[in-house]
Amino acid sequence: MPAPELPPCSHQPRPYTGPTSEEILRLRREFLSPAIFLYYQKPLTIVEGKMQYVWDETGRRYLDALGGIVTVSVGHCHPDVVMAAQRQNELLQHSTTIYLHPNIAEYAEKLAAKMPGELKVCYFVNSGSEANDLALLMARAYTGNYDVIALRNAYHGGNASGMGLTAHRTWKFNVPHSFGVHHAIAPDPYRGAWGRNDPEAGRNYAADVKELIDYATSGQVAGFIAESIQGVGGCVVFPNDYLKHAYAHTRAAGGVCIADEVQTGFGRMGSHYWGFETQGVIPDIVTMAKGIGNGAPLGAVVTTRKIAETLAQRTHFNTFGGNPVVAAQGKAVLEVIEREKLQANSLALGQRIGDGLVRLKEKHNLIGDVRGRGLLLGIELVKDRATKEPAKAECAQVLERCRDLGLLLGKGGLHGQTIRFSPPMCIHEKDADFLLAVLDQALAQA
Ligand SMILES: Cc1ncc(COP(=O)(O)O)c(C=O)c1O
């Protein structure tokens, strides 16, 4: 079978003159933490990127359908984003919030304009883990309560707070970290008790939030946190109205509702700018990272003035948060999403890829479920559709084969059984067709 061809691309990568992959691997093994892991059996070195494509050290091009783990939102080295950062780098690389600077202020105004309701006050940090840590602090400081409800199958970060909120043994160390965090049943329509066609599924899953509040806490909670789609957990999309009911239970117990939009925000959903909007709710606190900066170390917590004010009870400071360079980059990302209509592109291309995945499911028994929204999609691989036994080895095999054919994908789920698709939002129809053709071939060979 001939290998599918990548769509043409006019960008010429620069000749690479750095160390070989073997040398990089040797340095990494000697000088970097063994905790960092690699995706492929033969590690891939990426040395250049342009929009939806990346190049390895030999000049070979790949379609990046993982988008730097859902981070490259508007395209690798998007010229406007590069220009914004470059200009600011030449002028002033760093100051902090103890002085005035226009970038952070203008950026906050622009970001707040994208938010519904009273969500108008921003606090910038450096990562998603930090954003969630700060959101927990705000929730506790504001409510005076301690307990927090999170969800099983969630991923919220690798620091102490993030690990405590996360509910996947893969990412948890056996150290104290879950202070006051209780994990409710994951509202997973594929594996859970209530399926996608059950109109009461959302209400039924959310009843577990109420159970936890009643049985595991004093009855008063600081808050509830959920990703709007569980990304690392394997692109799990909640049934309709789940968040509406979960939020109602939380607010009745004195808590605030936190939406982790680290993967789902900034137009990627296609139908909506934010993931929580797909569930018809407005949170009290929203956390953001990854796609917000297209690669800049930038995160944010956006909340109401009333909640934000509780943090002023003490001195709170973040050295790099919203520094002039990342603020310039973040602002440029917002402008590019608008100007290039990337939300609409996510909707159209998400539909095209999603439809193609459904067709592939009809052809390949390995696919147990197709799900997602916009350009955040997943297919769960199973050995048997009846038992739903996770097809972990097959998933790894498909990922390897796709890489050989020039396509980079992600994986998720507790067993690494779900293939994830989250390309930069600038991809074209021909890229979507290439992705589907490659996947078809890889699945046939698995
Ligand atoms: C939903 C979600 N929240 C938080 C985080 C943590 O973000 P970071 O790795 O920037 O700390 C991640 C990272 O994958 C994530 O997917």
PDBQT file of the ligand as one rigid body, heavy atoms in Angstrom, charges set to zero:
ROOT
HETATM    1  C1  LIG A 501      -6.363  20.009  31.869  1.00  0.00    +0.000 C 
HETATM    2  C2  LIG A 501      -4.982  20.300  32.361  1.00  0.00    +0.000 A 
HETATM    3  N1  LIG A 501      -4.825  21.067  33.455  1.00  0.00    +0.000 NA
HETATM    4  C3  LIG A 501      -3.615  21.370  33.926  1.00  0.00    +0.000 A 
HETATM    5  C4  LIG A 501      -2.474  20.901  33.318  1.00  0.00    +0.000 A 
HETATM    6  C5  LIG A 501      -1.131  21.239  33.862  1.00  0.00    +0.000 C 
HETATM    7  O1  LIG A 501      -0.516  22.174  33.034  1.00  0.00    +0.000 OA
HETATM    8  P1  LIG A 501       1.059  22.406  33.095  1.00  0.00    +0.000 P 
HETATM    9  O2  LIG A 501       1.703  21.177  32.522  1.00  0.00    +0.000 OA
HETATM   10  O3  LIG A 501       1.257  23.639  32.275  1.00  0.00    +0.000 OA
HETATM   11  O4  LIG A 501       1.420  22.614  34.516  1.00  0.00    +0.000 OA
HETATM   12  C6  LIG A 501      -2.594  20.121  32.170  1.00  0.00    +0.000 A 
HETATM   13  C7  LIG A 501      -1.404  19.602  31.487  1.00  0.00    +0.000 C 
HETATM   14  O5  LIG A 501      -1.436  18.707  30.668  1.00  0.00    +0.000 OA
HETATM   15  C8  LIG A 501      -3.870  19.805  31.680  1.00  0.00    +0.000 A 
HETATM   16  O6  LIG A 501      -4.046  19.051  30.597  1.00  0.00    +0.000 OA
ENDROOT
TORSDOF 0
